Structures are given as structure tokens and as C-alpha cells.
Amino acid sequence: KQVRGLLERYACPVPYHEVRTRLLGNIATPVMSVLPLRVIQNLWGGELPEFESMDDANELIGVLVDGLWNALVRHQKRNDPFRIIRVSPAPTRQGLCNLALIRRQELDGFLNGLLSGQDGVDLPQKAKVALNVLVDVRSMMAGVHDVAKDEATPSDAAQIEQTLRHVRELAVIMEKEINVVVLDCARSRRQSMSASGLPPPTIH
């Protein structure tokens, strides 16, 4: 609730559900140059919003880095998996459209964070396979959203309900594969650091 309120107060162009997955992708990425503060700045296009006081700046950074970022770091453990946000859409064309858009944006955020501005990243094998699945799911979510928002496309209540079921089934796959990427990247990072003698990363 606090994160949502601050994102709204400072007119963040990235919706809350996408912020969560983008930060998670940044946490999981093998790109070593990722810094939490830079990630937060990128939510506003590269620069933090204007603040009325230093306290306001500290509040935003504290909530997003010390709060949300560190909470997401904990999902690198198998016993604390990441969950996409829960949505209960109305069984209507608009409800379907909104749900598909949220899921597509969540995937866009995760993929954006995972790539961290690179054309490609060197992922461990399980993460590569899972990423391919996520790209396919993202394409399907985008397709559902495009069809649902097109008022010219004929539909009835039964068709909408069936498509909602398909989107929910895809969301289960999406959540599972996101966690595969996060866990496999965390495992690979631990192995690399152990082999190099580097200490494990700390929470920011």
C-alpha cells in the first residue's frame, strides 16, 4: 500500500505490478552492473522525480530500495517463491482486457529487468528454457489483450469466460517459470562466487 501510494504521488509511469516484476528481474539478472538506485531512477525514465524536501527523497528511496527491493530479494529462496498479483476480473470484455494487460506488463517488467539494458544475457540452462516459455506466454497475453480491446471482435459471455480460464492457466505457468529463472540465476551466482572466493551479495 505504501509503495503504491508513493508511485501514484510521484506519477510513476510504470504501474505497481510491473515495478515488482522489473525489480525482480533486476535482482535475478546475471548483469553485475545493476544498482538498485539506478533501477529506481529508470522507473522515471532515468531521473528521480522532483521532491519538496530531502525527507521526501529519503522516503521514496527507503520504501523502494530498503522496502520493496529487499522484500523481493528474499524470493531467491525456494521456500519463499514470488507471486504475481492476484486479480479478480469481472467476466466481461473489459475485465478480460485488463487482466491480459496486467499479465503482459508483469512479463514486460520481468524481461526488462532481466536484460537490464543488454541485448542478451548469459543465463544458466534452466533459466534459458524458462525464459523461452515466458516469451511465448507474453506473446499470448498480448494477443488476448489486443483481441479483447477490439470492440469489433464478436464475443459472448461463454467465450469471454473460457478465455479468462485460459489466461488464468497461463498465469500459473508464468508464475512458475519466473521462479525457475530467479532460482536458477541465484544458484548460478552462488556457484560462481564460491568458485571465485567472493563473498555472497548482501541485501541493500
Beta strands, then each sheet from edge to edge (+ up, - down):
end
